[in-house]
Amino acid sequence: MTVNLPQKDFERKAAANEQFFAHSPFSIVTMVVRIKGHLTEEMLATAVSKAQQRHALLRARIQINDDHSMTFTTDGAQAIPIQTASRKSDTDWITLYTEAAKQPFEFETRPAIRFILAHSPQLSELIIVCHHIICDGLSLAYLARDLMQYMGDAALAVEALPVPPIIDLDNLPHDISQSGIANWLINRMNQTWAEECETFDQLDYETLTKAYWDHFTHKIISIELDETATTALVERCRDENVTVNSAVTAAFSGAQSFVEAEQPYHKKIVVAANLRDRMPESPGEAMGMYAGGVELNFRYNDKKNFWENARKFHKKIFPKYNNKTLFSDVLNWLYLDPTIFEAMSFKKLGGLVPADSPRYKKLAAFSKKEDIVLKLLQRDHLDTLENKIWGTAMTNLGRLNFPTTYGALELDRMIFQPGGGIPLANANLVIGVVTFAGKLSLIVEYAPEAIAPSTVEAIKAKALGFLGVL
């Protein structure tokens, strides 16, 4: 169902950090909103149309230009899909999300987002499934709050946000600059790629998406703490002089080494970070991709107790939250030809395409071709799906101070699945955390082709034991 409200025209080129996710089958971010009260598909459809007025990227499709760059444009953009399903349990949303993630987005005809309402008369989940090319986790948190406002008050007027700024060379912190050597190396890569460039279209993406999901599964474990357990965890972290983010990350990192025996990838951790307030021109609460990350090595010491390890992790990661570290990848992306990013997914996954596919010859050949894309993947140890480069990939949206009541509706809980820029098989565990209404929700996502479900369950139990929330 759709509702068509007046929309303003919008057009701009895709930024490099957005195009990094272009045509990726696995870069999907999800926010689940549990709502008490009577909610209908009509209410949701009206709220989505209002949200499109507020957020420019929600009314734009992607146009592929002659030079293979990408432009977001409202011209010819079709409606956002909205689906309703019957809700029978608190975990129905996991099945609905899993099926929705397998469906390719219609980038060139619709905004890269879809909404699913798992409905029952008294309690429903709104599942927001969005491609990383137009969002980060906070985007979906703000969007969820906006939708609740519009559903809770049908007469509420829309306050349209300005067209959000992008991350480009003119909108970086003043202490960020590219070195001459790095710039020279990137220019060489761009020149080499210009001679061997391969480009891809929607059918290539749809073919790759089917091949990926035919070979890999994303499994989710959802952990929901009540207010009492959340308060106890927060207070314990405060007493131990660590953040909840550091404690949870250290817990899952340490639990892996206990359960699996120490593996080389266990010590490799990436933690996402918000870049919005670090940009000279901040996007505020707008939709968009404004996340960076910190990578570090942390070896859990089983001769010390958990909280000593958590404090060690916190002291190690805290100094890394600086502009130079957080913008390092983004800075390189701004200089690198963005079609290289797009080609990476096809290089990594093209070998999965079956021989009876109409794009088999193109994609299989490209996956085997020795070129600059392969060299970049080899440098980062991402040229194979057998190699894990991270033990733990953590994204914590923190505590969201949104209202709980919206007219006759109550926002009961938020659950966050963070997605990523690499195949899930290359990370042992992906963790998504958000705290709302005094209740912490935690997602553990993994690929059973890369780690056994029983192992993940054991890791979860050990981690929650460390945190004292079992």
Legacy VTK file of the C-alpha trace (Angstrom):
# vtk DataFile Version 3.0
C-alpha trace
ASCII
DATASET POLYDATA
POINTS 470 float
0.000 0.000 0.000
1.215 3.542 -0.696
0.022 7.083 -0.019
1.186 9.816 -2.356
1.804 13.172 -0.702
3.478 16.140 -2.437
7.246 15.696 -2.620
10.016 18.171 -3.449
12.446 17.389 -6.242
15.910 16.309 -5.176
19.119 15.390 -7.005
22.772 15.005 -6.061
25.764 12.808 -6.872
26.425 9.841 -4.605
29.360 10.403 -2.271
32.342 8.054 -2.292
31.504 6.545 1.104
27.979 5.846 -0.169
29.118 4.309 -3.432
31.424 2.025 -1.421
28.282 -0.071 -0.789
26.986 0.049 -4.373
25.386 -3.198 -5.562
26.451 -5.058 -2.401
24.101 -8.011 -1.695
24.885 -8.133 2.038
25.135 -4.466 3.106
21.718 -4.249 4.735
20.858 -2.364 7.924
17.701 -3.125 9.898
15.810 -1.435 12.728
12.988 -3.300 14.443
10.478 -1.200 16.356
8.153 -2.984 18.791
4.932 -1.016 19.186
2.042 -1.420 21.599
-1.395 -0.274 20.457
-3.644 -0.383 17.411
-1.546 0.141 14.283
-2.715 -0.287 10.690
-0.998 -0.460 7.333
-2.853 2.723 6.359
-1.323 4.559 9.330
2.129 3.308 8.373
1.746 4.210 4.697
0.745 7.779 5.562
3.667 8.046 7.990
6.114 6.767 5.356
4.931 9.410 2.877
5.450 12.087 5.519
8.908 10.701 6.308
9.725 11.003 2.604
8.910 14.698 2.814
11.277 15.033 5.764
14.200 12.938 4.449
15.388 13.603 0.893
17.047 10.195 0.330
13.749 8.445 1.060
12.223 9.805 -2.120
15.157 9.184 -4.483
16.189 6.379 -6.786
19.735 5.881 -8.093
20.570 6.946 -11.631
23.659 5.454 -13.292
25.423 8.143 -15.324
27.403 7.782 -18.546
30.675 7.958 -16.596
29.334 5.202 -14.293
28.994 7.548 -11.348
25.748 7.445 -9.390
23.193 10.183 -8.782
20.306 10.196 -6.321
17.256 11.661 -8.049
13.536 11.925 -7.378
12.837 11.973 -11.128
10.858 8.841 -11.944
11.255 7.325 -8.472
8.528 4.824 -7.618
6.927 4.060 -4.261
8.634 2.418 -1.278
7.328 -1.147 -0.754
5.259 -1.759 2.381
4.334 -5.303 3.403
2.060 -6.551 6.200
2.306 -9.975 7.826
0.541 -11.602 10.752
2.460 -11.513 14.034
2.301 -14.598 16.252
5.457 -14.295 18.389
8.230 -11.908 19.451
10.624 -13.565 16.998
8.503 -13.536 13.828
10.423 -10.450 12.769
13.601 -12.527 12.420
12.008 -14.742 9.759
10.547 -11.719 7.974
13.899 -9.898 8.024
15.753 -12.995 6.784
13.457 -13.331 3.784
13.472 -9.594 3.045
17.292 -9.453 3.073
17.417 -11.946 0.200
15.336 -9.711 -2.069
17.394 -7.348 -4.242
16.629 -3.652 -4.008
15.347 -1.910 -7.122
18.019 0.783 -6.966
17.239 2.426 -10.305
13.481 2.649 -9.794
12.805 2.959 -6.027
14.428 4.246 -2.820
16.665 1.552 -1.327
14.437 0.787 1.648
11.392 -1.324 2.477
8.996 -1.560 5.421
7.404 -4.687 6.872
4.679 -4.572 9.510
4.399 -7.722 11.636
0.906 -6.990 12.913
-1.292 -8.134 15.757
-4.141 -6.188 17.403
-2.223 -5.159 20.535
1.475 -5.530 19.660
3.316 -5.141 16.372
6.849 -4.885 15.013
7.768 -2.407 12.325
10.779 -3.780 10.453
12.775 -1.180 8.527
15.102 -2.886 6.034
17.473 -0.438 4.344
20.529 -0.653 2.104
23.710 0.828 3.584
24.110 3.085 0.541
21.499 5.483 1.996
21.773 4.922 5.738
23.717 4.158 8.864
22.274 2.857 12.122
21.416 6.272 13.548
19.542 7.110 10.325
17.104 4.311 11.046
16.809 5.256 14.714
15.805 8.828 13.807
13.529 7.543 11.062
11.795 5.164 13.484
11.118 8.041 15.878
9.783 10.201 13.032
7.435 7.443 11.903
6.159 7.001 15.455
5.390 10.726 15.630
3.444 10.648 12.359
1.564 7.464 13.286
0.757 8.796 16.736
-0.567 12.126 15.478
-2.164 12.057 12.033
-2.418 15.863 12.015
1.270 16.453 12.746
2.854 18.678 10.120
6.114 17.627 8.503
9.251 19.617 9.283
11.402 18.913 6.225
15.124 18.650 6.890
17.587 20.456 4.622
19.212 18.298 1.964
21.892 16.569 4.053
25.545 17.375 3.389
27.841 14.641 2.142
31.268 13.613 3.316
33.639 15.055 0.746
36.985 16.867 0.722
35.253 20.129 1.631
33.438 18.626 4.602
36.203 16.911 6.549
37.579 17.929 9.958
40.333 20.536 9.619
42.991 18.132 10.951
42.400 15.544 8.206
44.508 15.528 5.050
45.923 12.991 2.624
49.659 12.388 2.510
51.501 12.914 -0.745
52.641 9.287 -0.891
49.131 7.948 -0.313
47.738 10.270 -2.949
50.386 9.132 -5.449
49.619 5.469 -4.788
45.883 6.015 -5.175
46.398 7.903 -8.433
48.407 4.951 -9.743
45.558 2.612 -8.784
43.030 4.841 -10.532
45.143 4.951 -13.687
45.526 1.183 -13.701
41.808 0.676 -13.140
40.946 3.076 -15.968
42.682 0.667 -18.352
40.915 -2.472 -17.058
37.659 -1.066 -15.670
34.578 -3.303 -15.508
31.116 -1.892 -14.872
27.950 -3.552 -13.620
24.216 -3.047 -13.861
21.019 -3.990 -12.020
20.831 -7.446 -13.576
24.432 -8.138 -12.536
23.485 -7.116 -8.984
20.353 -9.267 -8.961
22.362 -12.228 -10.250
25.028 -11.718 -7.598
22.414 -11.313 -4.857
20.775 -14.629 -5.714
24.138 -16.380 -5.860
25.188 -14.961 -2.479
22.018 -15.990 -0.661
22.007 -19.393 -2.351
25.373 -20.048 -0.699
25.192 -18.161 2.603
22.720 -17.701 5.425
22.578 -14.901 7.988
21.436 -16.193 11.368
20.346 -13.923 14.201
20.224 -14.381 17.954
18.175 -11.655 19.644
18.872 -10.869 23.313
16.429 -8.566 25.102
17.320 -7.292 28.568
14.572 -5.887 30.757
14.931 -2.614 32.671
16.258 -4.289 35.814
19.006 -6.190 33.997
19.902 -3.156 31.869
20.180 -0.894 34.912
22.335 -3.450 36.704
24.682 -3.716 33.718
24.975 0.054 33.319
25.714 0.510 37.028
28.296 -2.275 37.017
30.049 -0.742 34.020
30.079 2.615 35.766
31.556 1.051 38.901
34.228 -0.684 36.810
35.086 2.541 34.904
34.196 1.204 31.464
31.446 1.961 28.967
28.730 -0.542 28.117
30.171 -0.571 24.603
33.611 -1.614 25.850
32.189 -4.199 28.232
29.998 -5.896 25.616
32.781 -5.901 23.018
35.306 -7.345 25.463
32.771 -9.940 26.620
32.123 -11.341 23.151
35.776 -11.128 22.173
36.845 -13.009 25.285
34.023 -15.528 25.064
35.150 -16.542 21.584
38.655 -17.418 22.758
37.229 -19.447 25.653
34.777 -21.418 23.517
36.722 -21.901 20.274
40.254 -21.929 21.710
42.307 -18.932 20.695
42.232 -18.198 16.959
44.233 -15.518 15.105
41.111 -13.543 14.201
39.736 -13.371 17.762
42.030 -10.475 18.652
40.953 -8.437 15.606
38.066 -6.158 16.482
36.250 -3.348 14.678
33.957 -0.917 16.488
31.734 1.476 14.531
31.612 5.168 15.381
29.366 8.123 14.583
30.948 10.785 12.324
28.007 13.192 12.210
29.138 15.636 14.877
32.744 15.570 13.661
31.891 16.936 10.223
32.186 20.743 9.821
28.748 20.722 8.189
26.831 18.178 10.229
23.884 16.247 8.775
22.158 16.266 12.150
19.326 13.727 12.135
19.180 13.245 8.373
19.211 9.927 6.547
22.616 9.029 5.149
25.821 7.061 5.622
27.846 8.886 8.298
29.636 6.090 10.146
33.292 5.247 10.511
35.118 2.702 12.580
38.066 1.817 14.774
40.083 -1.357 14.232
42.382 -2.706 16.909
44.004 -5.860 18.195
42.958 -7.002 21.651
44.023 -10.296 23.170
41.849 -11.448 26.060
43.939 -12.510 29.073
42.269 -15.511 30.669
44.555 -15.212 33.705
42.719 -12.031 34.683
39.051 -11.583 35.479
36.613 -10.218 32.954
36.371 -6.681 34.318
40.158 -6.296 34.281
40.059 -7.297 30.614
37.200 -4.882 29.945
39.170 -2.016 31.495
42.206 -2.970 29.414
40.092 -2.950 26.250
38.517 0.399 27.160
41.907 2.025 27.767
43.182 0.690 24.464
40.270 1.763 22.292
39.431 5.129 23.866
42.460 7.032 22.409
41.579 5.752 18.940
38.389 7.820 18.816
40.113 10.653 17.000
39.505 12.200 13.609
42.632 10.777 12.009
41.626 7.212 12.824
37.893 7.537 12.257
38.192 9.243 8.862
41.187 7.253 7.551
39.166 4.882 5.346
36.769 7.614 4.231
39.694 9.803 3.189
41.100 7.084 0.931
37.655 6.467 -0.550
37.390 10.125 -1.529
40.451 9.795 -3.765
39.841 6.295 -5.120
37.709 5.743 -8.231
34.348 4.722 -6.705
33.681 2.096 -9.383
36.501 0.109 -7.744
34.329 -0.213 -4.626
31.403 -1.497 -6.639
33.646 -4.034 -8.368
34.814 -5.520 -5.049
31.579 -7.399 -4.346
31.591 -8.831 -7.860
35.236 -9.847 -7.478
34.593 -11.571 -4.136
31.310 -13.249 -5.035
31.317 -13.670 -8.812
32.637 -17.211 -8.487
29.389 -18.204 -6.742
27.265 -17.471 -9.826
25.949 -20.726 -11.359
26.754 -21.683 -14.937
23.117 -21.485 -16.029
22.884 -17.785 -15.133
22.659 -15.368 -18.093
25.442 -13.305 -16.490
27.645 -16.264 -15.581
30.242 -15.676 -18.279
30.759 -12.028 -17.339
30.739 -12.386 -13.565
32.672 -15.628 -13.298
35.371 -14.292 -15.627
35.653 -11.065 -13.670
35.986 -12.932 -10.363
39.094 -14.696 -11.725
40.657 -11.695 -13.409
43.919 -10.477 -11.896
43.555 -6.727 -11.593
43.839 -3.833 -9.158
40.601 -4.844 -7.413
42.010 -8.276 -6.632
45.238 -6.721 -5.340
43.301 -4.444 -2.986
41.282 -7.377 -1.680
44.429 -9.458 -1.231
46.029 -6.604 0.708
43.107 -6.677 3.142
42.917 -10.510 3.154
39.422 -10.341 1.666
40.109 -12.187 -1.573
38.580 -15.372 -0.163
35.383 -16.139 1.753
37.316 -18.647 3.859
39.307 -16.025 5.751
37.998 -14.231 8.841
39.507 -10.788 9.270
37.558 -9.852 12.418
36.530 -11.805 15.449
34.025 -9.198 16.619
32.403 -6.370 14.650
30.500 -4.119 17.058
28.008 -1.310 16.483
26.356 0.229 19.527
23.902 3.083 18.940
23.975 3.826 22.660
21.017 5.088 24.660
18.318 6.707 22.536
16.443 9.359 24.489
13.241 9.295 22.443
9.742 9.494 23.930
7.903 6.226 24.554
4.368 7.524 24.018
3.016 8.753 20.667
-0.710 9.400 20.888
-2.355 6.020 21.480
0.834 4.140 20.533
3.709 3.132 22.782
7.223 2.518 21.505
8.215 -0.449 23.649
11.602 -1.591 22.326
14.086 -1.019 19.506
16.274 -3.774 18.048
19.182 -3.054 15.707
20.923 -5.182 13.066
23.975 -3.238 11.788
24.884 -4.855 8.466
28.364 -4.296 7.081
30.675 -3.686 4.161
32.150 -7.201 3.942
30.518 -10.642 3.615
29.383 -12.022 6.960
31.594 -15.094 6.469
34.638 -12.807 6.844
33.641 -11.842 10.391
33.122 -14.369 13.172
30.361 -12.390 14.907
28.573 -9.129 14.134
27.017 -7.440 17.175
24.336 -4.732 17.151
23.304 -2.959 20.356
20.779 -0.252 21.155
19.250 0.890 24.436
15.803 2.441 24.492
13.272 3.015 27.285
15.816 1.663 29.758
16.014 -1.699 27.935
19.095 -2.937 26.105
18.623 -5.025 22.967
21.518 -7.002 21.514
21.760 -8.832 18.197
24.352 -11.496 17.417
24.547 -12.154 13.680
26.647 -14.877 12.067
26.956 -17.127 9.030
26.452 -20.797 9.960
28.587 -21.724 6.940
31.508 -20.096 8.805
30.725 -20.863 12.477
28.471 -23.544 13.963
25.237 -22.369 15.643
26.051 -24.415 18.751
29.365 -22.571 19.016
27.627 -19.203 18.772
25.157 -20.224 21.478
28.043 -21.182 23.755
29.807 -17.887 23.049
26.611 -15.979 23.802
26.173 -17.771 27.129
29.802 -17.143 28.144
29.616 -13.454 27.148
26.373 -12.850 29.052
27.923 -14.651 32.028
30.882 -12.247 31.902
28.435 -9.327 31.885
26.361 -10.783 34.717
23.068 -10.674 32.811
22.293 -14.392 32.452
LINES 1 471
470 0 1 2 3 4 5 6 7 8 9 10 11 12 13 14 15 16 17 18 19 20 21 22 23 24 25 26 27 28 29 30 31 32 33 34 35 36 37 38 39 40 41 42 43 44 45 46 47 48 49 50 51 52 53 54 55 56 57 58 59 60 61 62 63 64 65 66 67 68 69 70 71 72 73 74 75 76 77 78 79 80 81 82 83 84 85 86 87 88 89 90 91 92 93 94 95 96 97 98 99 100 101 102 103 104 105 106 107 108 109 110 111 112 113 114 115 116 117 118 119 120 121 122 123 124 125 126 127 128 129 130 131 132 133 134 135 136 137 138 139 140 141 142 143 144 145 146 147 148 149 150 151 152 153 154 155 156 157 158 159 160 161 162 163 164 165 166 167 168 169 170 171 172 173 174 175 176 177 178 179 180 181 182 183 184 185 186 187 188 189 190 191 192 193 194 195 196 197 198 199 200 201 202 203 204 205 206 207 208 209 210 211 212 213 214 215 216 217 218 219 220 221 222 223 224 225 226 227 228 229 230 231 232 233 234 235 236 237 238 239 240 241 242 243 244 245 246 247 248 249 250 251 252 253 254 255 256 257 258 259 260 261 262 263 264 265 266 267 268 269 270 271 272 273 274 275 276 277 278 279 280 281 282 283 284 285 286 287 288 289 290 291 292 293 294 295 296 297 298 299 300 301 302 303 304 305 306 307 308 309 310 311 312 313 314 315 316 317 318 319 320 321 322 323 324 325 326 327 328 329 330 331 332 333 334 335 336 337 338 339 340 341 342 343 344 345 346 347 348 349 350 351 352 353 354 355 356 357 358 359 360 361 362 363 364 365 366 367 368 369 370 371 372 373 374 375 376 377 378 379 380 381 382 383 384 385 386 387 388 389 390 391 392 393 394 395 396 397 398 399 400 401 402 403 404 405 406 407 408 409 410 411 412 413 414 415 416 417 418 419 420 421 422 423 424 425 426 427 428 429 430 431 432 433 434 435 436 437 438 439 440 441 442 443 444 445 446 447 448 449 450 451 452 453 454 455 456 457 458 459 460 461 462 463 464 465 466 467 468 469
